[in-house]
């Protein structure tokens, strides 16, 4: 009973730090415990292999999140993820299969599973920063706002409200899951948006936007600060 109470206290402490749900915090702590057990049982050869695996193989490549952030949200550091993926043979596998494996086999939420996969592919030279395996580029922007997730979703789904922070944009909704996600054609339809919404409590929520199928690095470099500015405008609009 004491041991169970102690674990519940650890779960609640993690929830306070990361704003995760109880289920997610519990799963991440269990995954971390399993990882520590595996590390303890690892052979000398496996430990040597992990230590010898460079975290970043591409010179000058920056990791998208610090070790502390990736550990808190996925249960492993960058060194641990890259070693695990190398042993699994991820360098020979397509993006979708890697992300699915990270999500299903390691219990990592979809957004973070994608982040781990993209960082690994960049580090192993499988794609340039911001580039998809198929050659196109993409831009990722996320923001946490002090509004309920339903209100955040509405800011994208409702054309009149969307016009307030995204004026003049051609935004054609393809599919929508109320309060969860929106997929839309952008501009002339040659590029697309994937927008995911996550509740972080009753009055806080997060939007994670991916602009896909961008034709080149130069266009992606222009869109990145533009989307940051637009999402910042959305935050000001909804929180005012």
BAGURO-895383 format. One line per 10 residues: number of its first residue (from 1); their letters; for each residue x, y, z of N, C-alpha, C. Coordinates in Angstrom, 2 decimals, always signed. Each point is the difference from the previous one (the first is absolute). Example, Ala and Ser with C-alpha at 12.3 -4.5 7.8 and 13.67 -1.06 7.14 Angstrom:
<nodes>
1	as	+13.19/-5.69/+7.80/-0.89/+1.19/+0.00/+0.90/+1.20/+0.00 ~ -0.35/+1.05/-0.72/+0.82/+1.19/+0.06/-0.77/+1.09/+0.73
</nodes>
This chain:
<nodes>
1	xxxxxxxxxx	+0.83/-1.20/+0.00/-0.83/+1.20/+0.00/+0.87/+1.26/+0.00 ~ +1.04/+0.01/+0.82/+0.89/+1.17/+0.06/+0.71/+0.22/-1.32 ~ +0.44/-1.10/-0.62/+0.70/+0.11/-1.28/-0.94/+0.54/-1.08 ~ -1.28/-0.46/-0.01/-0.97/+0.47/-0.98/-0.28/+1.49/+0.18 ~ -0.14/+0.44/+1.28/-0.25/+1.41/+0.29/+1.16/+0.85/-0.46 ~ +1.22/-0.49/+0.21/+1.19/+0.73/-0.42/+0.01/+0.19/-1.51 ~ -0.38/-1.04/-0.74/-0.03/+0.11/-1.45/-1.05/+1.01/-0.45 ~ -1.19/-0.02/+0.64/-1.03/+0.96/-0.34/+0.47/+1.43/+0.25 ~ +0.77/+0.20/+1.07/+0.53/+1.33/+0.30/+0.95/+0.44/-1.11 ~ +0.82/-0.94/-0.51/+0.92/+0.32/-1.10/-0.78/+0.37/-1.26
11	xxxxxxxxxx	-1.10/-0.71/-0.25/-0.83/+0.30/-1.16/-0.56/+1.42/+0.10 ~ -0.52/+0.35/+1.18/-0.59/+1.33/+0.17/+1.06/+1.10/-0.09 ~ +1.20/-0.29/+0.51/+1.09/+0.97/-0.12/+0.35/+0.25/-1.46 ~ +0.05/-1.08/-0.79/+0.29/+0.14/-1.42/-1.12/+0.78/-0.71 ~ -1.26/-0.26/+0.38/-1.12/+0.71/-0.59/+0.13/+1.51/+0.23 ~ +0.42/+0.39/+1.21/+0.17/+1.42/+0.31/+1.10/+0.63/-0.84 ~ +1.05/-0.77/-0.30/+1.14/+0.53/-0.74/-0.26/+0.07/-1.51 ~ -0.71/-1.01/-0.54/-0.14/-0.12/-1.46/-1.39/+0.29/-0.52 ~ -0.99/+0.18/+0.90/-1.41/+0.22/-0.39/-0.57/-1.21/-0.74 ~ +0.59/-1.17/+0.18/-0.52/-1.21/-0.62/-1.22/-0.50/+0.77
21	xxxxxxxxxx	-0.82/-0.85/-0.67/-1.09/-0.66/+0.70/+0.57/-1.06/+0.93 ~ -0.84/-0.49/+0.92/+0.47/-1.03/+0.94/+0.45/-1.24/-0.76 ~ -0.78/-0.40/-1.03/+0.34/-1.21/-0.76/+1.33/+0.13/-0.71 ~ +0.22/+1.17/-0.65/+1.25/+0.21/-0.72/+1.19/+0.05/+0.95 ~ -0.14/+0.72/+1.12/+1.09/+0.10/+0.97/+0.34/-1.38/+0.56 ~ -1.02/-0.78/+0.30/+0.23/-1.35/+0.53/+0.74/-0.87/-1.01 ~ -0.45/+0.07/-1.27/+0.64/-0.81/-1.04/+1.47/+0.39/-0.20 ~ +0.28/+1.30/+0.04/+1.37/+0.45/-0.21/+0.90/-0.44/+1.15 ~ -0.50/+0.04/+1.23/+0.79/-0.44/+1.14/+0.24/-1.50/-0.04 ~ -1.00/-0.76/-0.43/+0.18/-1.44/-0.14/+1.02/-0.32/-1.08
31	xxxxxxxxxx	-0.07/+0.78/-1.11/+0.96/-0.22/-1.09/+1.42/+0.32/+0.45 ~ +0.11/+1.08/+0.79/+1.32/+0.38/+0.50/+0.56/-1.08/+0.92 ~ -0.86/-0.57/+0.84/+0.44/-1.06/+0.91/+0.46/-1.22/-0.78 ~ -0.74/-0.31/-1.08/+0.38/-1.15/-0.82/+1.33/+0.24/-0.69 ~ +0.21/+1.25/-0.45/+1.25/+0.34/-0.66/+1.18/-0.14/+0.97 ~ -0.20/+0.46/+1.23/+1.07/-0.10/+0.99/+0.31/-1.46/+0.31 ~ -1.05/-0.84/+0.03/+0.22/-1.42/+0.26/+0.78/-0.65/-1.14 ~ -0.35/+0.39/-1.25/+0.72/-0.53/-1.15/+1.46/+0.41/+0.05 ~ +0.25/+1.26/+0.38/+1.37/+0.49/+0.05/+0.82/-0.76/+1.03 ~ -0.63/-0.32/+1.13/+0.69/-0.74/+1.04/+0.37/-1.39/-0.46
41	xxxxxxxxxx	-0.91/-0.60/-0.80/+0.23/-1.37/-0.46/+0.82/-0.09/-1.28 ~ +0.30/+1.12/-0.61/+0.72/-0.02/-1.28/+1.39/-0.60/+0.17 ~ +0.46/-0.68/-1.02/+1.35/-0.56/+0.01/+1.01/+1.08/-0.27 ~ +1.27/-0.32/+0.29/+1.06/+0.97/-0.25/+0.08/+0.40/-1.46 ~ -0.29/-0.95/-0.87/+0.07/+0.29/-1.43/-1.08/+0.99/-0.40 ~ -1.22/-0.18/+0.53/-1.09/+0.91/-0.32/+0.29/+1.39/+0.53 ~ +0.54/+0.08/+1.23/+0.34/+1.31/+0.58/+1.05/+0.69/-0.83 ~ +0.98/-0.76/-0.47/+1.05/+0.59/-0.82/-0.57/+0.51/-1.31 ~ -0.95/-0.77/-0.57/-0.62/+0.41/-1.25/-0.75/+1.31/+0.16 ~ -0.77/+0.11/+1.12/-0.75/+1.22/+0.25/+0.92/+1.20/+0.18
51	xxxxxxxxxx	+1.09/-0.21/+0.75/+0.93/+1.10/+0.25/+0.69/+0.44/-1.26 ~ +0.20/-0.94/-0.94/+0.73/+0.32/-1.22/-0.89/+0.65/-1.06 ~ -1.34/-0.03/+0.20/-0.91/+0.54/-0.99/-0.09/+1.51/+0.13 ~ +0.45/+0.76/-1.02/-0.08/+1.45/+0.09/-1.44/+0.47/-0.08 ~ -0.32/+1.01/+0.79/-1.36/+0.51/+0.00/-0.31/+0.73/-1.29 ~ +0.94/+0.73/-0.51/-0.20/+0.74/-1.24/+1.14/-0.30/-0.95 ~ -0.34/-0.54/-1.19/+1.01/-0.33/-0.99/+0.20/+1.11/-1.02 ~ -0.99/+0.88/-0.13/+0.09/+1.08/-0.97/+0.61/+1.23/+0.65 ~ +1.14/+0.49/-0.49/+0.66/+1.14/+0.63/-0.91/+1.22/+0.09 ~ -0.04/+0.61/+1.17/-0.75/+1.22/+0.20/-1.49/-0.18/+0.22
61	xxxxxxxxxx	-0.46/-1.25/+0.00/-1.42/-0.23/+0.18/-0.42/+0.26/+1.44 ~ -1.08/+0.76/+0.18/-0.51/+0.31/+1.33/-1.18/-0.92/+0.33 ~ +0.00/-0.53/+1.21/-1.12/-0.81/+0.43/-1.18/+0.91/+0.32 ~ -1.25/-0.42/-0.34/-1.16/+0.87/+0.18/-0.36/+0.28/+1.45 ~ +0.37/-0.92/+0.93/-0.31/+0.17/+1.41/+1.21/-0.41/+0.83 ~ +0.10/+0.53/+1.20/+1.09/-0.37/+0.89/-0.21/-1.42/+0.50 ~ +1.06/-0.57/+0.59/-0.10/-1.34/+0.57/-1.06/-0.03/+1.11 ~ -0.06/+1.05/+0.79/-0.97/+0.04/+1.10/-1.43/-0.05/-0.51 ~ -0.28/+0.75/-1.07/-1.35/+0.05/-0.56/-0.37/-1.34/-0.64 ~ +0.90/-0.57/-0.81/-0.32/-1.25/-0.68/-0.12/-1.14/+1.01
71	xxxxxxxxxx	+0.79/+0.04/+1.07/-0.09/-1.03/+1.04/-1.34/+0.09/+0.73 ~ -0.41/+1.22/+0.32/-1.25/+0.19/+0.74/-1.22/-0.42/-0.80 ~ +0.07/+0.15/-1.32/-1.17/-0.28/-0.83/+0.00/-1.35/-0.69 ~ +1.15/-0.67/-0.03/+0.06/-1.29/-0.69/+0.58/-1.12/+0.85 ~ +0.62/+0.35/+1.14/+0.58/-1.03/+0.86/+1.42/-0.37/-0.33 ~ +0.58/+0.60/-1.04/+1.39/-0.29/-0.39/+0.70/+1.28/-0.42 ~ +1.31/+0.04/+0.16/+0.81/+1.12/-0.48/+0.28/-0.22/-1.48 ~ +0.62/+1.00/-0.64/+0.37/-0.16/-1.41/+0.98/-1.15/-0.18 ~ +1.01/-0.11/+0.84/+0.96/-1.10/-0.10/-0.70/-1.35/+0.03 ~ -0.95/-0.13/+0.92/-0.72/-1.27/+0.15/-0.88/-0.30/-1.21
81	xxxxxxxxxx	-0.71/+1.02/-0.49/-0.86/-0.21/-1.17/+0.81/-0.39/-1.23 ~ +1.12/+0.69/-0.23/+0.77/-0.28/-1.21/+0.62/-1.39/+0.06 ~ +0.44/-0.41/+1.19/+0.57/-1.34/+0.15/-1.07/-1.06/-0.21 ~ -1.19/+0.20/+0.58/-1.10/-0.96/-0.16/-0.41/-0.11/-1.47 ~ -0.13/+1.12/-0.67/-0.41/-0.01/-1.40/+1.06/-0.61/-0.90 ~ +1.26/+0.25/+0.31/+1.07/-0.63/-0.78/-0.04/-1.52/+0.13 ~ -0.18/-0.49/+1.22/-0.04/-1.45/+0.22/-1.19/-0.64/-0.71 ~ -1.10/+0.73/-0.06/-1.21/-0.50/-0.66/+0.13/+0.02/-1.53 ~ +0.97/+0.76/-0.51/+0.19/+0.10/-1.44/-0.85/+1.09/-0.64 ~ -0.26/+1.08/+0.73/-0.88/+1.06/-0.49/+0.56/+0.70/-1.23
91	xxxxxxxxxx	+1.31/+0.00/-0.14/+0.60/+0.70/-1.13/-0.43/-0.60/-1.34 ~ -0.44/-1.24/+0.02/-0.44/-0.67/-1.22/-1.52/+0.01/-0.17 ~ -0.72/+0.63/+0.90/-1.46/-0.06/-0.01/-0.62/+1.35/-0.37 ~ -1.22/+0.00/-0.58/-0.67/+1.25/-0.37/-0.48/+0.77/+1.22 ~ -0.25/+1.27/-0.20/-0.38/+0.89/+1.08/-1.22/-0.49/+0.77 ~ -1.06/-0.37/-0.73/-1.25/-0.41/+0.65/+0.20/-1.20/+0.90 ~ +0.80/-0.95/-0.44/+0.24/-1.21/+0.80/+0.76/+0.33/+1.27 ~ +0.98/+0.92/-0.09/+0.77/+0.38/+1.18/-0.91/+0.69/+1.02 ~ -0.77/+0.98/-0.46/-0.88/+0.74/+0.91/-1.02/-0.92/+0.65 ~ -0.55/-0.93/-0.77/-0.98/-0.94/+0.55/+0.65/-0.89/+1.06
101	xxxxxxxxxx	+1.23/-0.44/-0.25/+0.71/-0.87/+0.95/+0.29/+0.75/+1.30 ~ +0.45/+1.25/-0.10/+0.26/+0.80/+1.19/-1.29/+0.20/+0.79 ~ -1.10/+0.23/-0.71/-1.29/+0.22/+0.66/-0.54/-1.28/+0.65 ~ -0.02/-1.09/-0.74/-0.65/-1.22/+0.47/+0.88/-0.83/+0.93 ~ +1.28/-0.12/-0.32/+0.88/-0.85/+0.79/+0.54/+0.70/+1.24 ~ +0.07/+1.34/-0.03/+0.58/+0.74/+1.13/-1.01/+0.92/+0.68 ~ -1.26/+0.00/-0.48/-1.04/+0.77/+0.66/+0.17/+1.50/-0.07 ~ +0.64/+0.50/-1.06/+0.23/+1.44/-0.14/-1.15/+0.61/-0.80 ~ -0.56/+1.10/+0.51/-1.10/+0.67/-0.69/+0.39/+0.37/-1.43 ~ -1.02/+0.09/-0.88/+0.23/+0.21/-1.42/+0.90/+1.17/-0.35
111	xxxxxxxxxx	-0.24/+1.17/+0.64/+0.80/+1.19/-0.31/+1.47/-0.23/+0.32 ~ +0.27/-0.57/+1.18/+1.39/-0.22/+0.40/+0.63/-1.15/-0.76 ~ -0.81/-1.00/-0.39/+0.53/-1.09/-0.83/+0.48/+0.54/-1.34 ~ -0.74/+0.94/-0.56/+0.42/+0.64/-1.24/+1.28/+0.80/+0.20 ~ +0.07/+0.72/+1.13/+1.20/+0.79/+0.28/+1.24/-0.84/+0.14 ~ -0.11/-1.13/+0.70/+1.13/-0.91/+0.15/+0.43/-0.54/-1.37 ~ -0.99/-0.37/-0.82/+0.29/-0.57/-1.31/+0.70/+0.99/-0.91 ~ -0.52/+1.22/-0.05/+0.60/+1.02/-0.87/+1.42/+0.33/+0.43 ~ +0.21/+0.16/+1.32/+1.35/+0.31/+0.49/+0.97/-1.12/-0.34 ~ -0.45/-1.24/+0.14/+0.86/-1.15/-0.33/+0.36/+0.01/-1.49
121	xxxxxxxxxx	-0.98/+0.23/-0.85/+0.25/+0.00/-1.45/+0.97/+1.11/-0.39 ~ -0.13/+1.15/+0.63/+0.93/+1.10/-0.29/+1.40/-0.33/+0.49 ~ +0.07/-0.58/+1.20/+1.31/-0.31/+0.58/+0.73/-1.07/-0.80 ~ -0.73/-0.90/-0.63/+0.62/-1.07/-0.78/+0.13/+0.36/-1.47 ~ -0.27/+1.28/-0.33/+0.19/+0.46/-1.38/-1.05/-0.47/-0.97 ~ -1.15/-0.44/+0.51/-1.07/-0.50/-0.86/-0.85/+1.13/-0.56 ~ +0.12/+1.16/+0.59/-0.71/+1.18/-0.49/+0.67/+1.24/+0.57 ~ -0.11/+1.10/-0.73/+0.50/+1.28/+0.50/-1.00/+0.55/+1.01 ~ +0.44/+0.92/+0.89/-0.95/+0.59/+0.95/-1.22/+0.58/-0.72 ~ -1.19/-0.40/+0.44/-1.23/+0.48/-0.61/-0.42/-0.76/-1.24
131	xxxxxxxxxx	+0.78/-0.97/-0.45/-0.30/-0.73/-1.22/-0.61/-1.36/+0.30 ~ -0.99/-0.37/-0.79/-0.60/-1.32/+0.10/+0.85/-1.01/-0.77 ~ -0.19/-1.27/+0.31/+0.76/-1.04/-0.68/-0.27/-0.01/-1.50 ~ -1.18/+0.46/-0.43/-0.33/+0.01/-1.42/+0.58/+1.18/-0.75 ~ +0.65/+0.94/+0.70/+0.63/+1.14/-0.68/-0.64/+1.33/+0.32 ~ -1.28/+0.01/+0.35/-0.65/+1.25/+0.36/+0.46/+0.46/+1.38 ~ -0.33/+1.27/+0.32/+0.35/+0.57/+1.30/-1.28/+0.26/+0.79 ~ +0.18/+0.20/+1.30/-1.14/+0.33/+0.85/+0.42/+0.96/+1.10 ~ -0.97/+0.69/+0.55/+0.21/+0.95/+1.08/-0.88/-0.42/+1.17 ~ +0.57/-0.02/+1.21/-0.72/-0.38/+1.21/-0.05/+1.17/+0.97
141	xxxxxxxxxx	-1.18/+0.29/+0.52/-0.17/+1.06/+0.99/-0.98/-0.50/+1.06 ~ +0.32/+0.22/+1.26/-0.92/-0.37/+1.07/-0.08/+1.14/+1.02 ~ -1.14/+0.07/+0.67/-0.20/+1.06/+0.99/-1.05/-0.46/+1.02 ~ +0.24/+0.32/+1.26/-0.96/-0.25/+1.06/-0.73/+1.30/+0.34 ~ -1.32/-0.07/+0.05/-0.82/+1.19/+0.24/-0.87/-0.21/+1.22 ~ -0.31/+1.08/+0.66/-0.82/-0.05/+1.21/-1.48/+0.09/-0.37 ~ -0.46/-0.96/-0.80/-1.41/-0.09/-0.39/-0.38/-1.47/-0.08 ~ -1.28/-0.34/+0.16/-0.43/-1.39/-0.15/+0.27/-0.50/-1.41 ~ +0.19/-1.29/-0.15/+0.35/-0.57/-1.31/-1.12/+0.23/-1.01 ~ -1.25/+0.05/+0.46/-1.12/+0.23/-0.92/+0.10/+1.38/-0.65
151	xxxxxxxxxx	+0.42/+0.99/+0.78/+0.15/+1.36/-0.53/+1.17/+0.07/-0.98 ~ +1.07/-0.69/+0.31/+1.16/-0.03/-0.89/-0.36/-0.66/-1.33 ~ -0.71/-1.10/+0.08/-0.45/-0.69/-1.23/-0.88/+0.91/-0.84 ~ -0.91/+0.71/+0.65/-0.91/+0.90/-0.70/+0.75/+1.07/-0.78 ~ +1.13/+0.45/+0.52/+0.78/+1.06/-0.67/+0.52/-0.45/-1.36 ~ +0.12/-1.30/-0.19/+0.40/-0.55/-1.30/-1.21/-0.41/-0.83 ~ -1.01/-0.56/+0.65/-1.14/-0.56/-0.72/-0.99/+1.05/-0.48 ~ -0.16/+1.08/+0.75/-0.97/+1.03/-0.34/+0.62/+1.03/-0.95 ~ -0.49/+0.14/-1.24/+0.61/+0.92/-0.97/+0.07/+1.45/+0.47 ~ -1.05/+0.47/+0.67/-0.02/+1.39/+0.44/+1.04/+0.25/+1.07
161	xxxxxxxxxx	+0.11/-0.90/+0.96/+1.00/+0.15/+1.05/+1.41/-0.19/-0.55 ~ +0.15/-0.92/-0.91/+1.31/-0.26/-0.61/+0.51/+1.23/-0.75 ~ -0.92/+0.72/-0.63/+0.37/+1.20/-0.75/+0.61/+1.07/+0.90 ~ -0.32/-0.02/+1.30/+0.50/+1.01/+0.92/+1.51/-0.11/+0.23 ~ +0.54/-1.22/-0.09/+1.43/-0.16/+0.24/+0.75/-0.56/-1.21 ~ -0.78/-0.44/-1.01/+0.61/-0.54/-1.22/-0.68/+0.65/-1.21 ~ +0.06/+1.34/-0.08/-0.77/+0.73/-1.02/+0.44/-0.33/-1.43 ~ -1.00/-0.19/-0.86/+0.27/-0.21/-1.41/+0.50/-1.38/-0.37 ~ +0.08/-0.90/+0.96/+0.58/-1.32/-0.27/-1.01/-0.91/-0.71 ~ +0.49/-0.82/-0.92/-0.81/-1.03/-0.63/+0.20/-1.28/+0.78
171	xxxxxxxxxx	-1.00/-0.33/+0.78/+0.08/-1.09/+0.97/-1.21/-0.91/-0.24 ~ +0.21/-1.08/-0.74/-1.09/-0.90/-0.37/+0.06/-1.27/+0.86 ~ -0.94/-0.14/+0.93/-0.01/-1.15/+0.89/-0.30/-1.27/-0.79 ~ +0.86/-1.00/+0.17/-0.18/-1.31/-0.64/-0.68/-0.98/+0.94 ~ +0.53/-0.11/+1.22/-0.61/-0.86/+1.01/+0.12/+0.72/+1.35 ~ -0.95/-0.29/+0.89/+0.03/+0.64/+1.32/-0.55/-0.96/+1.04 ~ +0.66/-0.03/+1.14/-0.44/-0.77/+1.16/-0.16/+1.01/+1.13 ~ -1.23/+0.34/+0.30/-0.29/+1.11/+0.90/+0.80/-0.05/+1.30 ~ +0.73/+1.09/+0.26/+0.79/+0.11/+1.21/+1.29/-0.79/-0.03 ~ +0.27/-0.71/-1.09/+1.17/-0.87/-0.07/+0.96/+0.37/-1.13
181	xxxxxxxxxx	-0.50/+0.11/-1.22/+0.90/+0.23/-1.13/-0.74/+0.57/-1.20 ~ +0.77/+0.64/-0.87/-0.49/+0.51/-1.27/+1.08/-0.23/-1.05 ~ -0.40/-0.48/-1.16/+0.89/-0.08/-1.17/-0.58/+0.90/-1.08 ~ +0.85/+0.82/-0.61/-0.51/+0.99/-0.95/+0.97/+0.21/-1.15 ~ -0.57/+0.35/-1.17/+0.82/+0.45/-1.12/+0.34/+1.46/+0.25 ~ +1.22/+0.39/-0.39/+0.46/+1.36/+0.22/+0.26/+0.69/-1.33 ~ -0.42/+1.25/-0.11/+0.25/+0.82/-1.18/-0.60/-0.66/-1.24 ~ +0.86/-0.41/-0.97/-0.52/-0.60/-1.22/-0.20/-1.51/+0.11 ~ +0.19/-0.54/+1.19/-0.20/-1.43/+0.22/+1.24/-0.86/-0.21 ~ +1.11/+0.64/-0.40/+1.22/-0.78/-0.23/+0.69/-0.35/+1.31
191	xxxxxxxxxx	-0.31/+0.73/+1.07/+0.52/-0.33/+1.33/-1.18/-0.22/+0.94 ~ +0.28/-0.62/+1.15/-1.08/-0.37/+0.92/+0.37/+0.35/+1.43 ~ -1.05/+0.13/+0.82/+0.18/+0.24/+1.42/-0.57/-1.19/+0.79 ~ +0.74/-0.41/+1.01/-0.48/-0.99/+0.96/+0.06/+0.68/+1.37 ~ -1.16/+0.17/+0.63/-0.08/+0.73/+1.26/-0.60/-0.91/+1.07 ~ +0.74/-0.20/+1.09/-0.47/-0.83/+1.11/-0.21/+0.86/+1.23 ~ -1.04/-0.32/+0.76/-0.36/+0.75/+1.20/+0.02/-0.94/+1.21 ~ +0.60/+0.47/+1.09/+0.10/-0.82/+1.21/-0.43/+0.83/+1.20 ~ -0.93/-0.54/+0.77/-0.43/+0.67/+1.23/+1.07/-0.15/+1.06 ~ +0.34/+1.08/+0.67/+0.96/+0.00/+1.10/-0.67/+0.39/+1.30
201	xxxxxxxxxx	-1.25/-0.38/+0.13/-0.79/+0.39/+1.16/-1.29/+0.65/-0.48 ~ -0.80/+0.50/+0.92/-1.27/+0.61/-0.37/+0.17/+1.33/-0.72 ~ +1.06/+0.72/+0.30/+0.16/+1.34/-0.58/+1.36/+0.20/-0.67 ~ +0.62/-1.09/-0.43/+1.28/+0.11/-0.70/+0.03/-1.07/-1.08 ~ +0.57/+0.34/-1.17/+0.07/-0.95/-1.10/+1.19/+0.31/-0.89 ~ +0.37/-0.97/-0.82/+1.16/+0.13/-0.87/-0.39/-0.27/-1.44 ~ +0.53/+0.80/-0.90/-0.17/-0.24/-1.43/+1.37/-0.38/-0.57 ~ +0.02/-1.02/-0.84/+1.21/-0.43/-0.69/-0.31/-0.02/-1.49 ~ +0.62/+0.91/-0.73/-0.29/+0.18/-1.42/+1.19/-0.45/-0.84 ~ -0.29/-0.78/-1.04/+1.02/-0.43/-0.96/-0.44/+0.45/-1.39
211	xxxxxxxxxx	+0.85/+0.77/-0.65/-0.24/+0.41/-1.40/+0.81/-0.94/-0.88 ~ -0.70/-0.86/-0.74/+0.64/-1.07/-0.76/+0.12/+0.33/-1.49 ~ +0.85/-0.81/-0.67/+0.17/+0.03/-1.46/+0.55/+1.32/-0.52 ~ +0.79/+0.68/+0.80/+0.65/+1.23/-0.46/+1.09/-0.39/-1.00 ~ +0.09/+0.65/-1.14/+0.86/-0.48/-1.09/+1.50/+0.14/+0.22 ~ +0.43/+0.99/+0.81/+1.44/+0.21/+0.13/+0.34/+0.62/+1.35 ~ +1.29/-0.05/+0.33/+0.48/+0.48/+1.29/-0.20/+1.51/+0.16 ~ +0.14/+0.74/-1.11/-0.13/+1.45/+0.07/-1.41/+0.42/+0.40 ~ -1.00/-0.66/-0.61/-1.38/+0.30/+0.34/-0.31/-0.38/+1.45 ~ +0.53/-1.14/+0.41/-0.20/-0.44/+1.39/+0.61/+1.00/+0.98
221	xxxxxxxxxx	+1.18/+0.55/-0.35/+0.67/+0.97/+0.86/-0.82/+1.28/+0.12 ~ -0.74/+0.36/-1.04/-0.85/+1.18/+0.05/-1.28/-0.27/+0.79 ~ -0.54/-1.20/-0.13/-1.26/-0.32/+0.67/+0.15/-0.20/+1.50 ~ +1.17/-0.46/+0.45/+0.19/-0.29/+1.42/-0.26/+1.23/+0.87 ~ +0.68/+1.13/-0.23/-0.28/+1.18/+0.85/-1.40/+0.57/-0.25 ~ -0.51/-0.17/-1.23/-1.34/+0.50/-0.29/-1.04/-0.74/+0.82 ~ +0.11/-1.33/+0.08/-0.94/-0.77/+0.80/+0.16/+0.29/+1.49 ~ +1.22/+0.21/+0.44/+0.20/+0.36/+1.40/-0.72/+1.30/+0.32 ~ +0.09/+0.95/-0.91/-0.66/+1.30/+0.19/-1.51/-0.15/+0.03 ~ -0.54/-0.85/-0.91/-1.44/-0.20/-0.07/-0.54/-0.71/+1.24
231	xxxxxxxxxx	+0.74/-0.99/+0.48/-0.43/-0.71/+1.20/+0.09/+0.91/+1.22 ~ +0.99/+0.88/+0.01/+0.10/+0.98/+1.08/-1.20/+0.95/-0.05 ~ -0.43/+0.37/-1.22/-1.18/+0.85/-0.15/-1.26/-0.72/+0.49 ~ -0.05/-1.31/-0.27/-1.13/-0.80/+0.48/-0.04/+0.00/+1.53 ~ +1.15/-0.16/+0.61/+0.09/+0.00/+1.47/-0.50/+1.33/+0.56 ~ +0.45/+1.11/-0.60/-0.44/+1.32/+0.49/-1.51/+0.15/-0.14 ~ -0.53/-0.46/-1.14/-1.43/+0.13/-0.26/-0.84/-0.78/+1.03 ~ +0.37/-1.23/+0.24/-0.82/-0.85/+0.86/+0.18/+0.31/+1.48 ~ +1.16/+0.46/+0.37/+0.26/+0.24/+1.43/-0.38/+1.42/+0.45 ~ -0.29/+0.87/-0.96/-0.40/+1.37/+0.35/-1.45/+0.04/+0.48
</nodes>
